[in-house]
Amino acid sequence: MKVQGSAYPERIWIRNKELGYVNVTLRDNVEEKQIEHDETTDTIYEYDEVTIKIVDRPNLEEYINTYFDALFEMGLQQETTPPLPTEEERLQAIEDAVLFLSLGGI
């Protein structure tokens, strides 16, 4: 997804380590742009950004740097894939189906 910010972005942002996984935000194709206002000019940065969840491992940053392009592509593909239903949504669908069938499919 295209993102804009006023600070130059880090290419890799590793965060939220939990249960053996980490959330990683990857940024690529950074472009500097000048935005003019009345008497001032602001610098902004526009870039592609994806967030992925991967297994934590030793030398994580080295791994991400080595496979950056593949991981970034994986993140782009995940953006276009509909999210899996939550546990609550799945249980609600089962309850609705059982109720429908118990009423004779009406």
Secondary structure as UniProt FT lines:
FT   STRAND          2..5
FT   STRAND          12..18
FT   TURN            19..20
FT   STRAND          21..37
FT   TURN            38..39
FT   STRAND          40..55
FT   TURN            58..59
FT   HELIX           60..66
FT   HELIX           68..80
FT   HELIX           87..102
FT   TURN            103..104
//
